[in-house]
């Protein structure tokens, strides 16, 4: 059984240097504190995906209203 929040979605994953993962987790923790609510790795990855595509002139189909699709 798949969680309702995951229905219709695909997993995106990769292998990274543990030091880079730790750094990303620190940045996410700092941002969570700054904004007063938890930011997840999934939130950060969605932001990175949108930014990367925008850098290459591509708009994600799921980003119809400029909202995160996670």
C-alpha positions in Angstrom: 0.0 0.0 0.0 1.3 3.4 -0.9 0.8 6.5 1.3 -1.7 8.9 -0.1 0.9 11.7 -0.4 3.0 9.4 -2.6 0.3 8.3 -5.0 1.1 9.2 -8.6 4.7 10.1 -7.8 8.1 8.6 -8.5 11.1 8.3 -6.3 14.3 10.2 -7.3 17.5 9.1 -5.6 21.3 9.1 -5.9 24.5 8.3 -4.2 26.5 11.3 -2.9 29.6 11.9 -0.8 28.6 11.6 2.8 30.3 15.0 3.6 28.0 16.7 1.0 24.9 15.0 2.4 25.9 16.2 5.9 26.4 19.7 4.6 23.0 19.6 2.9 21.3 18.5 6.1 23.0 21.3 8.0 21.7 23.9 5.4 18.2 22.4 5.6 18.3 22.5 9.4 19.4 26.2 9.4 16.6 27.1 6.9 14.1 25.2 9.1 15.1 27.2 12.1 15.1 30.5 10.2 11.6 30.0 8.7 10.2 28.5 11.9 8.9 25.3 10.3 10.6 22.0 9.2 12.0 21.8 5.7 12.6 18.3 4.5 15.3 16.8 2.2 12.4 16.2 -0.2 11.4 19.9 -0.1 15.0 20.8 -0.9 15.3 18.3 -3.7 12.1 19.6 -5.3 13.5 23.1 -5.1 16.8 22.0 -6.6 15.0 20.1 -9.4 13.0 23.2 -10.3 16.1 25.5 -10.2 18.1 23.1 -12.3 15.4 22.8 -15.0 14.9 26.6 -14.9 18.7 27.0 -15.4 18.2 25.1 -18.7 15.1 26.9 -19.7 12.7 24.1 -18.8 9.6 24.5 -16.8 8.4 21.4 -15.0 4.9 20.2 -16.0 4.0 19.8 -12.3 5.0 23.4 -11.6 1.9 25.0 -13.1 1.3 27.5 -10.3 4.9 28.0 -9.1 4.1 25.7 -6.2 6.1 22.7 -4.9 4.7 19.4 -6.2 5.9 17.3 -3.3 
